[in-house]
């Protein structure tokens, strides 16, 4: 991977000037935040008798079939040379494989609030990786907005984090979550390079999700995990939601946004969806807002305004 990413970036060093977001950009942004905000509820319903590798493999196998169907009906190109399939496989492993598995296992011993805080670091990681790989100097306002948003998410989840405490097991889980976030962001960089080479999001996602599902199935097979499905309405319903809304819709919208407005600005959606997840939790789970959480909400919204405002 260390050789692949720099090679992908050779033709993508030119920096494009930031532009004002269009109505379509805002629509994509809203779709991403909505789809990933609701995914936390569906993910909780997946916890049970089925191993996470198997559940995630099923999720992306279904999503890949839907994407291939979408591509076929749209007349989108699906035949590519081996060199492109290597990039699709890298995309699948990073974005649709290790990202989810590392977060799941990290989350078993890490306070739930800290998971949201760690994943919101994706906005900062995207800035750093874009600068390192694509030689794109981050705009000061975007960097400031990302830091402000991260501080806001930290403030909103602070009561949960500090009340839970962090022992050795939790710190190990935290490390897995950081690696999961880094995997997500490296997948973002691969997606940017793939799009800049002229390959559309539907084509790349179709193959990427298929390779991600295959990778996780192989991991499950090597670990001797049973390939079972829990025949409950909660499990099957959440699997359908995660496969369609949180995978097909969300990743198509997010990766399209990534190609249109850049990794730094698109990555801010990882700050906003924990905010909306908390708003949903207020209604569904009775989450109580503290003064520091309200301050965090204001900071996150202010960061969102700075990152997405018209240039």
N, C-alpha and C positions, 0 to 999 in steps of 0.2 A: 504493500500500500504506500510505503514511503516513496517509491519511485513513480507510482501511478499518478498521484495527485499533482506533483510538479509537472509531469508530462502533459496532463490534461490542461494545465493552466497556461501552457506556452502561448496559445493563440488568444488568450483571454486577458491579457495584461492591460489593455486599454481601459481607462477609467471613464465611465459615462457620467455626465453631470446629472445630479439628482433632479428629479422633476416633480411637479405637483401631482398628487394622486388623482386619478379619474374616478368617476362613479363606479366603474367596473372594478377598480382596485379596492375601493371601500367595500363593495359587495363581497369580493373574495375574502377580505379581511374579516368581515362579520361572519361569514360562513365558517371560517377556520375557528374563530373564537367560540362560536356556538357549538360546533361539532365536537371540539376537544373539551369544552366545559362540561358537556353532558356525558362525555366518555368515562369520567370518574365514577359515576353512578353505575354504569354498565359494567365497568371493570370489577367493582365490588361484588356484583352478582355472578361473576365468573369464578370467584373463589369457592372452592369446594373439593370435589373428588377428582377433577381432571387436572393433570399436571399443566403448569403454565406454558411449557414449550409446546404441548399438544394443543392447548386452547389457542395460542397465538398462531401456530401453524394452520389450524383450521380457519381462523379469522382471515389470514392473508391468502389462503387457498381459495376461499369463497370470493374474497375481494379481487383476486387475480382473474378468476373466471368472469366476474362481472366486468372487469376492465377489458378483457379480451373481447367480450361480447360488444362492449361499447365501441372498441376500436374497429371491429368488423363491420358494425352497422354504420359507422362514420366513414368507412373507407380509409382509415388511418393505416399507415405502413407498419407492418409487424415483422417483416423479413430484414435481418441485419447480419453483417459479417461477424465472425468470431470475436474480433477486437471490440466491437460494440457490446457483445454479450458479456465480455469480461467486465466492462463498466457497469452493465445492468446487474451483474452478479454482485459486484462490490456495493452498488446502491442497495440491493436487497439485503445483504448481510448487515450493513451499517444502519440503514434506516428502518427496515422492516423485520430485523432479527435481533441482533445483540442489544440494540437500544431498548427494546421492550423487556427482554429476559433479564438484563442487568437491573433495570428499574424494579421489576417484580421482586427479584430476590433481595435487592437492597431494601425494598419497602417492607419486607417481613420483620426487620429489626430496627427500622428507622421511623421516628415520628412522622405521621402523615403530612403535617404541615411543612416539615423539612423537605419532603419530596417536591412540593410545589416550589419552594424557594430554590432548591438545587436546579430544577428544570428551567426556572426563569433565568438562570445563568446562561441559557442558550443564546439570549440576545447579546450578551457580552462575548461569548465564545465565537459567535458568528462574526462579530467585528474583528476579533483577533485573527481568526482563520482567513477571512477575506483579505486582510492586510498581508498575511504571510504567504498565502497561496496565489492570490490574484493581484497582489501589489496594489490594492485599493486602500488609500489612506482614509480612515474613518472620519466622517464629518464630526466636528466637535459637538454640534447640537444633538446629533443622533447618539453619540457616545454618552453625553450628559443625560439625555432622556432615558437611555437604557439603564444607567446607574441609578437614576431616580426611581425608575420602575422597580428595579431589583430591591432597592431599599424599602419601597412601598410594600412589596410582597413579603419581605422579611418582617416588617412591622405587623402586617395583618396576621401572620402565622406565629408571631413571637410567643403569645400565651401558650399555644399548644406545644411549641418546641421546648420551652424552658420548664414547663410543668412535667413533661415526660422524662427529662434527663437523658444524658448520653453516656452509656457505658461502652465497654470495648466492642460488644456486638453491634451496637448502634453505629459506632464509628466505622466499623467494617462495612456495614450496610450503606453508610454515607459515601464511602469510597466507591462502592458499586454504582450508586446513583450518579456520582460525578462522571464515572466512566460511561454510563448509559447516556448522559447528556452529551458528552464528547462524541460518542458514536452517532447520535442524532445530528450533531453539527457537521461532522465529517461527511455524513450522508448528504447534508445540504450542499456542501461544496461539490460533491460528485454530481448532484443534480444540476447545479449551476453550470458546470463544465459540459455536461451532456446537452443541456438546452442550448448553450452557446455554440455547440457543434452542429446545430440544426435539427436535433431530434426533439419531437414534441413530448409534452408531459404524459399524454395518454399512452404512447408507445413505451416510454421509459418506465412508467408506473406498472404497466401490464407485466412486463418482463421482470421488473424489480420485485414486485410482490410475489410473483411465481418463484423467483430464486430465494426470496426471504422465507417463504413457506417451505420450500425444499430444504433449505439450510436447517431450519428449526426441526423439521421432521427427521433429518439425519441425526441431529443432536439428541432428540428424544429416543431414537432407535439405539444409538450408541450408549445411552444411559439406561436402556432397558425399561423405559417408561411405557405403560400400556396406552394404546390408542383407543380411548373410550370417549363417549359423549354422554353427558349427564342429561337424561330425558325429562328435564323439568322445564316448565314454562319460563322461569327466571333465567336459567342458563341459555336456553335456545333463543329466547327473546333478546337477551343481551348480546349473544353471538351475532345475531342478524343486525342489530344496531351498530355494533362495533365494526362489522364487515362492510356495511353500506355507508352509513353516515360518517362514522369516525375514521374510516379508511378510504373508501372510494371517493366520497365527497370531500372530506377534509384534506387528504393529501393531494388530490387533484387541485383544489383551491390553493393550498399552501405553496406547493411547488410551482404553480403558475405565478403566484404572487412573488415568489422568490426570484423567478426569472424576469419579472416586470419591474420590480422596485428595489431589488438587491437583498442580500442576505441580512444586512444590518437592520433594515426597516421591517422586513417581513418577520424577522426573528422576534420582534417585540410582541407578536401574538402569543409567545410562550410566557410573557409577563401578564397579559390580559386574561388568558383563559383561567388561571387560578383565581383571579378576582371574580369572574362570573361563576366559577365553580362554588365559591363561597356564598355568592348571592343565591344560587340554587339551593345550597345547603341550608341557608336561612329559612327557606320555605319548606324544604323536604325533611331536614333533620333538626330544625330548631336551633341553628347556630346563633349565638348571641354576640353582637358586636360590642367590643370594648372601645374605650377612647383611643387607645393606641392603634387598634385595627382600623378605626375610622380615619386616623391620620395617614395610615398606610394606604387606604383607598384613595385619598386625595393625592398622595405622592404618585401612585401608579397611574391615575388618570392624567395627572399633569405630565408625567413622562410620555404617556400615549399621545397627548396633544403635541408635545415637542417633536416626537419622532415622525408623526404623520402630517403635521401641519404643512400648508402650501409653501413651497420655496419661491 
